[in-house]
Amino acid sequence: MRKLLLAFILVAAMPLVAVAGPKEDAFQVIEQFKKAFDNSDVEGVVKLFAPDAIFLGTVSPKLVTTTEGIDEYFQALTQFTPRSISIDAYSAMVLSENAVLFAGFDTFSQTKEGKAIEAPARFTLVITKKDQNWRISHFHSSMRPKPQ
């Protein structure tokens, strides 16, 4: 009986392991995106996109559907540094075990002629899991309208 009681106490005292769900797993891609963006790491940003991603960049005049097009868009990261992005607010919707939708507000900051310039924006991302890897399948970012 003592052994059983001791075993119960040991199991109860062990820390519980938190199991991440799809929302937490997919959000890691957003954190990786932020880190690569802040470091002006074009390759790091581009590798986060699925090969068949649909991309509408904040200042892009066209719909991009190729990795090469996404890479071309993010080449601008090497200009006007340092730069950063902050996630101001977001909401997430789990669509399935392999797909999560994020929508929210962010602010881009870059340095031009020694001055920091901020651009408030809004975003929608669909992050999907394929072959055990989470990647951005849909990316839309646009300038945030001024409050009226």
N, C-alpha and C positions, 0 to 999 in steps of 0.2 A: 504494500500500500504506500509506503514511504517513497519507493522508486517511482510509482505512478504519480504521486503528488509532486515530487521533485521534477519529473519530466514535464508535467503540466506547467509548473512555475517557470521553467526554462523556456518553454515554447511561448508562454504568455509574455515573457520579458523581452523576447527577440523583437527588434524593430520590424514593423510591417513594411513590406516592399511595395512601393506605389507602382502600379502598372499604368503606363501611359496609354491613352486612347488615340484614335486617329487625329483628333483636334490638336493634341499636344505634339504628336509626331509631325504633323504637317506644319505646325507653327515653327518648328525648328528650321524649316526651309526659309521662312521669313527672317528669322534671326541670322541665318547664313547669308541671305541676300543683303541685309543691312550691313553686316560686317564686310562683305566683299565690296559693296557700294562705297562705304565709308573709306575703304582703303584704295579706291579707284582701281580695283582688281577686275578688269574686264573679263578675263577667263573664268574667274571665280563666280561672277554673276551669271555668265552665259551657261555654265555647266549646270546651273540649277533649273534650267528649262528643259521640258520634254522635247524630244526631236520634232514632234508634231504640234508644238505649242501655237496658240493664237495670241498675237501680241499687238496691243495698241498702246504705244508709248505716250508719255505726257506731251511731248512736243513733236511726235511723229505725224507726218501728213498722210501716212499710208498704213494699211493693215499688213502686218508682217506674219508670215507663216513658215519661215525657214530659220534654222539655227544661224545661218550666215547673215540673214537680215537682222536678227536680234544682236549678233556680234557687232555688226556695222552700227546699229543704233547706240550701243553702249561704248563704242570707241570714244565718245565725247566725255566719258568719265575721266580721261587723262588730262582734260583741260579744266581750267578754273579750280584748281585745288588749293587748299584742302576743301573737301566737300563731305556732306553727311546727309543722312535721312533720319528723321525721327518719326516714330509711329505715335500719333497723337491720340487716336481712339480707333477701336475696331470691334467688330462682332464676327462670330464664326458660326457656320451652320454645317454640321456633319451631314453630308449627302449619302455616304455609305462608309463602310470600313476602309474604302480605298479612295475616297474623294471628300475634300473639305473646301467649302466656300468661305472666303474672308472678304469683308468689305469694311472700309474705314477711311480715316483721314490721316495724312502724313504731311510732313514739311521737308522740302528739299532745301539744303543750304549749300552754297558754293562761294568761292572767293574770287572776285573779279577786280583787278587793279587794286588789290589790298583791302577791298571792302567785302564784308559778308552780305550776301544777297539771299533772302529766303523766299521760297515759293510754296505756298500752301496748296496741297493737292488732295485728291481723293483716289481711292483705288478699289479694284475688285480683283481678287485672285482665286483661281481654282487650282488647288494642289492635289495631285493624284498619285497614287502608289501603283507602280508597275514593276514587276521583277524585284520586289523588296526595296525599291528606291522611291522616295517621295520627290516629285518634281513639279514645277509650275507648268500647268497645261493651258491656263488662260491668264492673261495679264492685261489689265486695263488701268490706265492712270490718266487723269485729266486735272487741269487746274481747278482749284476749289473756288466756286463763285463767292463773291463778297456777300456777307449778310445784308439783308435789306431792312 
